[in-house]
């Protein structure tokens, strides 16, 4: 189903494309299509998956660019062969992500590129945000003989995040956390991690809106995501630092964000005199954009919007200015740090890294196009 606020054909194609790329990547990583094997023809895969031939072609082209697939004129499409012989001493890295359709494909791309360049092999697992499946997946990766782990654990839903982190640190192989850390522990956080500075991203969004003349701001968030707390913290800090009035906040779990909920959010923003809002994430921003249109508001003239995520913000009816986490760079750096840990052991210093997102300026905030923060 297309998201409101995004043209249905564009949104549908984008979602189907991303899902198909994720499916093909999984198939090549789990052995469904071993290196050198022939993939289905575009027409056969389109018929099997229910997407258009154009979407299949685009997915194959994306995988060619990643080096996972190669085209052979007159012969078809093939999973890329391994470029080197398997060696007994070759590093094997286990990677656990909660999802392979959104946010994490770019993270995985960064990890894959770095591991491939280092001659290491990746084994992928997915937890689907289920703690029990997460434990089972980690066990499977260890059984597969991985030398180290890159983990995106469900710390935000754990009863005791600190204890969960201790369990992961006690695993028999080194582990680097990706997009997760024990923020509440401050300097007591013992984990090695690479994360997006979501506080900084939200701060920069507020600073940008203030520079455009906005004073009464709103924050629209889904409340059940690990990213929510740092976004709220960064937003609040920016509002305080810039001396702005208390912002209006609309929050709900992801499953409750629908057109009707967005209508209520926009009505509340209007009543509070809000002239601009930061929305987490792209889906919620698209819903707010459509609700604003139904309410007779012009974006950005009557309500300026910034989305947080930049997964498909560019295909909205009014292209959304967006905070863009450096997903590829997070994955690449996490892989680098784990490989260094495997090479140097305890001689390697503990890395605790945050990368600041950039602000991609589009039409929804009313500023001239820019790519800076």
C-alpha positions as CSV (number, residue, x, y, z in Angstrom):
1,X,0.0,0.0,0.0
2,X,1.4,3.4,-0.9
3,X,2.0,5.9,1.9
4,X,-0.2,9.0,1.9
5,X,1.7,12.1,0.8
6,X,3.9,10.1,-1.6
7,X,2.6,9.5,-5.2
8,X,1.3,6.0,-5.2
9,X,3.2,4.7,-8.2
10,X,6.5,6.2,-7.1
11,X,6.1,4.9,-3.5
12,X,5.0,1.5,-4.6
13,X,7.9,1.0,-7.0
14,X,10.4,2.2,-4.4
15,X,9.1,-0.1,-1.7
16,X,9.0,-3.1,-4.0
17,X,12.5,-2.4,-5.4
18,X,14.0,-2.2,-1.9
19,X,12.3,-5.4,-0.8
20,X,13.4,-7.2,-3.9
21,X,17.0,-6.1,-3.5
22,X,17.0,-7.2,0.1
23,X,15.5,-10.6,-0.9
24,X,18.2,-11.1,-3.6
25,X,21.0,-10.1,-1.2
26,X,19.8,-12.6,1.4
27,X,19.6,-15.3,-1.2
28,X,23.2,-14.7,-2.3
29,X,24.5,-14.6,1.3
30,X,22.6,-17.7,2.6
31,X,23.6,-19.9,-0.4
32,X,20.3,-19.9,-2.3
33,X,22.3,-18.5,-5.3
34,X,25.9,-19.6,-4.7
35,X,28.8,-17.7,-6.3
36,X,28.8,-18.2,-10.0
37,X,25.2,-19.6,-10.2
38,X,22.7,-18.2,-12.7
39,X,19.9,-16.0,-11.4
40,X,16.4,-16.1,-12.8
41,X,15.7,-14.1,-15.9
42,X,14.1,-10.7,-15.4
43,X,10.7,-12.0,-16.7
44,X,10.8,-15.2,-14.6
45,X,11.7,-13.3,-11.4
46,X,9.0,-10.7,-12.1
47,X,6.4,-13.4,-12.5
48,X,7.6,-15.1,-9.3
49,X,7.7,-12.0,-7.1
50,X,4.8,-10.1,-8.6
51,X,6.8,-7.0,-9.4
52,X,7.4,-5.4,-12.8
53,X,10.2,-6.3,-15.1
54,X,11.5,-2.8,-14.8
55,X,11.7,-3.2,-11.0
56,X,13.6,-6.5,-11.4
57,X,16.0,-4.9,-13.9
58,X,16.7,-2.0,-11.5
59,X,17.3,-4.4,-8.7
60,X,19.8,-6.4,-10.8
61,X,21.5,-3.1,-11.8
62,X,21.8,-2.1,-8.1
63,X,23.4,-5.5,-7.3
64,X,25.8,-5.2,-10.2
65,X,26.9,-1.8,-8.8
66,X,27.5,-3.6,-5.4
67,X,29.7,-6.2,-7.1
68,X,27.2,-9.0,-6.0
69,X,25.9,-9.7,-9.5
70,X,27.4,-9.7,-13.0
71,X,25.8,-9.6,-16.4
72,X,27.0,-11.9,-19.2
73,X,25.8,-10.8,-22.6
74,X,23.8,-13.5,-24.2
75,X,24.0,-15.8,-21.1
76,X,22.1,-14.0,-18.4
77,X,22.6,-12.7,-14.9
78,X,24.9,-14.5,-12.4
79,X,25.9,-14.3,-8.7
80,X,29.4,-12.9,-8.7
81,X,32.0,-15.6,-8.3
82,X,34.5,-15.3,-5.4
83,X,37.6,-13.5,-6.5
84,X,39.9,-15.6,-4.3
85,X,40.2,-19.2,-3.0
86,X,38.8,-19.9,0.4
87,X,41.7,-20.0,2.9
88,X,41.7,-21.8,6.3
89,X,42.8,-18.5,7.9
90,X,40.2,-16.3,6.2
91,X,38.3,-14.2,8.6
92,X,34.5,-14.9,8.9
93,X,32.4,-12.1,10.3
94,X,28.9,-12.7,11.6
95,X,26.5,-9.8,11.1
96,X,23.1,-9.5,12.9
97,X,20.6,-6.9,11.9
98,X,17.0,-6.5,12.9
99,X,15.7,-5.9,9.3
100,X,17.1,-6.1,5.8
101,X,14.5,-4.0,4.0
102,X,14.8,-0.6,5.5
103,X,17.7,1.4,7.0
104,X,20.1,-1.5,7.2
105,X,20.7,-2.3,3.5
106,X,23.1,0.7,3.3
107,X,24.7,-0.3,6.5
108,X,25.2,-3.8,5.1
109,X,26.6,-2.3,1.9
110,X,29.3,-0.6,3.9
111,X,30.1,-3.7,5.9
112,X,30.2,-5.9,2.8
113,X,32.5,-3.5,0.9
114,X,35.0,-3.3,3.8
115,X,35.0,-7.0,4.5
116,X,35.4,-7.9,0.8
117,X,38.4,-5.5,0.5
118,X,40.0,-7.2,3.5
119,X,39.4,-10.7,2.1
120,X,36.9,-11.5,4.9
121,X,33.6,-13.3,4.5
122,X,30.2,-12.2,5.8
123,X,27.5,-14.4,7.3
124,X,24.2,-12.6,7.8
125,X,21.4,-13.2,10.3
126,X,18.2,-11.2,11.0
127,X,16.4,-10.9,14.3
128,X,13.2,-9.2,13.1
129,X,13.3,-7.2,16.4
130,X,12.5,-10.4,18.3
131,X,14.8,-11.0,21.4
132,X,14.4,-14.8,21.3
133,X,15.2,-14.9,17.5
134,X,18.2,-12.6,18.3
135,X,19.6,-15.1,20.8
136,X,19.0,-18.0,18.3
137,X,20.7,-16.0,15.5
138,X,23.8,-15.2,17.6
139,X,24.0,-18.9,18.5
140,X,23.8,-19.9,14.8
141,X,26.5,-17.4,13.9
142,X,28.8,-18.8,16.6
143,X,28.1,-22.4,15.5
144,X,29.0,-21.3,12.0
145,X,32.5,-20.5,13.3
146,X,32.6,-16.7,12.9
147,X,35.7,-15.0,14.2
148,X,33.9,-11.8,15.3
149,X,30.4,-10.2,15.3
150,X,28.8,-7.0,14.2
151,X,25.6,-6.7,16.1
152,X,22.5,-4.5,16.1
153,X,20.9,-5.9,19.3
154,X,17.4,-4.9,20.7
155,X,18.8,-3.0,23.7
156,X,15.9,-0.5,23.7
157,X,13.4,-3.2,24.6
158,X,15.6,-5.0,27.1
159,X,14.5,-5.0,30.7
160,X,18.1,-4.4,31.7
161,X,20.1,-3.0,28.7
162,X,23.4,-3.0,30.7
163,X,23.1,-6.7,31.5
164,X,22.2,-7.5,27.9
165,X,25.3,-5.7,26.8
166,X,27.4,-7.6,29.3
167,X,26.0,-10.9,27.9
168,X,27.1,-9.8,24.4
169,X,30.5,-8.7,25.6
170,X,31.0,-12.2,27.2
171,X,30.5,-14.0,23.9
172,X,33.6,-16.1,22.9
173,X,34.4,-13.8,20.0
174,X,34.8,-10.0,19.8
175,X,31.6,-8.0,19.1
176,X,31.2,-4.5,17.9
177,X,27.7,-2.9,18.3
178,X,26.3,-1.1,15.3
179,X,23.8,1.8,15.8
180,X,23.5,0.7,19.5
181,X,25.2,1.9,22.6
182,X,24.4,2.4,26.3
183,X,23.8,6.1,26.2
184,X,22.4,6.2,29.7
185,X,25.6,4.7,31.1
186,X,27.7,7.7,29.9
187,X,31.4,6.9,30.5
188,X,30.4,3.6,32.1
189,X,29.4,2.2,28.7
190,X,31.8,-0.7,28.1
191,X,30.8,-1.5,24.6
192,X,32.7,-1.0,21.4
193,X,30.3,0.6,19.0
194,X,29.8,2.8,15.9
195,X,26.6,4.8,15.9
196,X,24.9,7.7,14.2
197,X,24.8,10.8,16.4
198,X,21.0,11.1,16.3
199,X,21.1,13.9,19.0
200,X,23.3,15.9,16.7
201,X,21.0,15.2,13.7
202,X,17.9,16.5,15.5
203,X,19.9,19.5,16.9
204,X,21.0,20.5,13.3
205,X,17.4,20.2,12.1
206,X,16.2,22.6,14.8
207,X,19.0,25.0,14.1
208,X,18.2,25.0,10.4
209,X,14.5,25.7,11.0
210,X,15.4,28.6,13.4
211,X,17.7,30.1,10.7
212,X,14.7,30.1,8.4
213,X,12.8,32.3,10.9
214,X,10.7,29.6,12.7
215,X,10.3,29.9,16.5
216,X,7.3,27.7,17.4
217,X,8.4,24.2,16.5
218,X,6.8,20.8,16.7
219,X,8.2,17.3,17.1
220,X,6.3,14.3,15.6
221,X,7.8,10.9,16.5
222,X,7.0,7.2,16.6
223,X,7.6,6.3,20.2
224,X,8.7,2.7,19.9
225,X,12.0,3.0,18.1
226,X,15.5,3.0,19.5
227,X,16.2,6.3,17.7
228,X,13.4,8.2,19.4
229,X,15.1,9.0,22.7
230,X,18.2,10.6,21.2
231,X,16.2,12.5,18.6
232,X,14.0,13.9,21.4
233,X,17.1,14.8,23.5
234,X,18.8,16.6,20.7
235,X,15.6,18.4,19.7
236,X,15.1,19.6,23.4
237,X,18.7,20.7,23.7
238,X,18.6,22.8,20.5
239,X,15.3,24.4,21.6
240,X,16.9,25.3,25.0
241,X,20.1,26.6,23.5
242,X,18.3,28.7,20.9
243,X,15.9,30.2,23.5
244,X,12.8,28.9,21.7
245,X,9.3,28.4,23.2
246,X,8.4,25.0,24.5
247,X,7.7,22.8,21.4
248,X,4.6,20.9,20.7
249,X,5.0,17.1,20.7
250,X,3.0,14.4,19.0
251,X,4.0,10.8,19.7
252,X,2.6,7.4,19.1
253,X,3.7,3.9,18.3
254,X,4.5,3.2,14.7
255,X,1.4,0.9,14.2
256,X,-0.9,3.8,15.2
257,X,0.4,6.3,12.7
258,X,-2.2,6.4,9.9
259,X,-4.0,9.1,8.0
260,X,-6.5,9.7,10.8
261,X,-3.7,10.0,13.5
262,X,-1.8,12.4,11.2
263,X,-4.9,14.5,10.8
264,X,-5.1,14.8,14.6
265,X,-1.4,15.7,14.8
266,X,-1.7,18.4,12.2
267,X,-4.8,19.9,14.0
268,X,-2.8,19.9,17.3
269,X,0.2,21.6,15.6
270,X,-2.1,24.3,14.2
271,X,-3.8,24.9,17.5
272,X,-0.3,25.3,19.1
273,X,0.7,27.9,16.5
274,X,3.5,25.6,15.2
275,X,5.1,26.8,11.9
276,X,7.6,24.0,11.4
277,X,8.0,20.4,12.6
278,X,10.6,17.6,12.6
279,X,9.0,14.2,11.9
280,X,10.6,10.9,12.7
281,X,10.6,9.0,10.3
282,X,9.9,9.4,6.6
283,X,6.6,7.5,6.8
284,X,5.3,9.7,9.5
285,X,6.5,12.8,7.7
286,X,4.7,11.7,4.6
287,X,1.5,11.1,6.6
288,X,1.8,14.6,8.1
289,X,2.4,16.1,4.7
290,X,-0.8,14.6,3.3
291,X,-2.7,15.6,6.4
292,X,-1.5,19.2,6.0
293,X,-2.8,19.2,2.5
294,X,-6.2,17.9,3.6
295,X,-6.3,20.6,6.2
296,X,-5.7,23.3,3.5
297,X,-2.2,24.1,4.7
298,X,0.6,24.8,2.2
299,X,4.0,23.1,2.8
300,X,6.3,24.8,3.4
301,X,4.5,28.2,3.4
302,X,2.1,27.4,6.3
303,X,4.0,24.4,7.8
304,X,7.6,23.6,7.1
305,X,8.6,20.0,7.5
306,X,11.9,18.1,8.0
307,X,11.9,14.3,8.0
308,X,14.3,12.1,9.9
309,X,15.7,9.1,8.1
310,X,15.9,10.0,4.3
311,X,14.9,6.5,3.2
312,X,12.3,7.7,0.6
313,X,11.9,11.4,1.6
314,X,12.8,12.5,-2.0
315,X,9.8,10.8,-3.6
316,X,7.2,12.7,-1.5
317,X,4.7,14.9,-3.3
318,X,6.6,17.8,-1.9
319,X,10.2,16.4,-1.6
320,X,11.1,16.3,2.1
321,X,14.1,18.0,3.6
322,X,15.6,15.2,5.6
323,X,18.2,14.4,8.3
324,X,20.3,11.6,6.6
325,X,22.1,9.2,8.9
326,X,25.5,8.1,7.4
327,X,24.4,4.5,7.1
328,X,27.0,3.3,4.6
329,X,29.8,4.9,6.6
330,X,28.6,3.4,9.9
331,X,28.7,-0.1,8.4
332,X,32.1,0.4,6.8
333,X,33.7,1.9,10.0
334,X,32.2,-0.8,12.2
335,X,33.8,-3.5,10.0
336,X,37.1,-1.7,10.1
337,X,37.1,-1.6,13.8
338,X,36.2,-5.3,14.2
339,X,38.9,-6.3,11.8
340,X,41.4,-4.2,13.8
341,X,40.2,-5.9,17.0
342,X,40.7,-9.3,15.4
343,X,44.2,-8.4,14.3
344,X,45.4,-6.6,17.4
345,X,43.3,-8.1,20.2
346,X,43.5,-6.1,23.4
347,X,46.3,-3.9,22.0
348,X,43.6,-2.2,20.0
349,X,42.0,0.7,21.9
350,X,38.3,0.6,22.6
351,X,36.4,2.4,19.9
352,X,33.3,4.3,20.7
353,X,32.4,6.3,17.6
354,X,29.5,8.6,16.7
355,X,29.0,9.9,13.1
356,X,27.0,13.1,12.6
357,X,24.2,13.0,10.1
358,X,23.9,15.6,7.3
359,X,20.9,17.6,6.4
360,X,19.7,17.2,2.9
361,X,17.6,20.3,2.0
362,X,14.6,19.9,-0.3
363,X,11.4,21.8,-0.9
364,X,9.5,21.0,2.3
365,X,11.3,23.4,4.5
366,X,11.3,26.5,2.2
367,X,15.1,26.9,1.9
368,X,17.1,26.9,-1.2
369,X,18.5,23.5,-2.1
370,X,21.6,22.7,-0.2
371,X,23.5,19.6,0.9
372,X,25.2,20.9,4.0
373,X,24.2,20.7,7.6
